[in-house]
Amino acid sequence: KENFYKDVVDNMNTAGVMESNALRFGVIAKKADIRSFPTDEPVLKSPSAKDFDAFQYSAIYPPQPVALLHKSKDGNWGFFHTPFVRGWIKLDKIAFTNKRDDLNPHEKDEKGAAVNRPLVITGSRVMVFKDKKNNGNTEIIPMGTTFALKGEDKNHWIVKFPEKDNEGRLQWIDAYIKKKADIHIGYLAYTKQNVINQAFKMLGEGYGWGGRNGLRDCSSFIKDIFATMGIILPRHSSHQAASGQVLLSLDEAAPPEDIKMALDSAVPGITLLGLSGHIMLYLGNINGSYYSLHQFF
């Protein structure tokens, strides 16, 4: 164990961190894990907690833009700034570019505004095909992800998808999403009904700490729901609980009457209920009983 930690810390290459580092930009080209250290080895919170890898921060999917801040000593990992968390990502998952403008493939008018509304994934997960005949070479993309919409044909929406060329540089290719897939052109309206509808699309799914194995934990469940409406929430549950207007803050040992008062002030479909290390979506009071929906192990 001692050698393992020594090797992991050594691979972080802290001696190579300069006072000022030039940024290098890229786009996630394949689903990747974001790790707290540059290793795939799981570190469990307890011997029985097989699904709780303490080194796992999150999962990240195409076409998220990222910025490389630092490289590991073995050259296989990069420490990245992403739109929602910083951490270590395998470098082979990234398509790099020297031009920051290349990160956004949306067609723009003369004022720089996007010509087309984005295609938003509104199903729990949707398959994106890199072949028009839908043969192999697919990515399974989660709810809340957006793509630049290029056009359509009889059976597909055509979107821009990031890929690495032979030298690892970013190129945008045409990819295809079936017309019958659960998507929306443009963001959904931010309404209580839309929030609840999106949440129930994930009802009964398995739990995945930090997005491991393509599954969601409690905070990615909440984050993905609101992303379909263009609302980008923080990744971690404690930060989500502090987002927006905090209606009431209670200790978990609060008396029942205080908890009832807090729930009665909550707005169904919009209010988040935060506990220590957990987050839930409040659904409302039905016949005197309070309901919430959440991702739980």
FENQUIRA-V526362 format. One line per field, one symbol per residue. phi: phi as a letter, one per 40 degrees, with the letter a starting at -180 (. if undefined). A space follows every 10 residues. Layout:
# FENQUIRA-V526362
phi: ???
This chain:
# FENQUIRA-V526362
phi: .ccdcccccc ccfccccccb bccbcabcba dbcbbcbcac ccbccadccc cbcccccabb bdbccabcba bcccgcbbcb cbcbabicbc cccbbcacbc cccbcccbcc cgcccbcccb cbcdabcbbc bccgbffbbc bcdgcbbccc iabcbbcbbc bcacccbgcc bbbcbbbccc ccbacgcccc bdccccdccc cbcgcccbdg gcggbbbccc dcdcdcccbg bccccccccc cccgcccabb cccccdcccc ccccccbdgb cbbbbcgaab ccbhbbfgbc bbbacbc
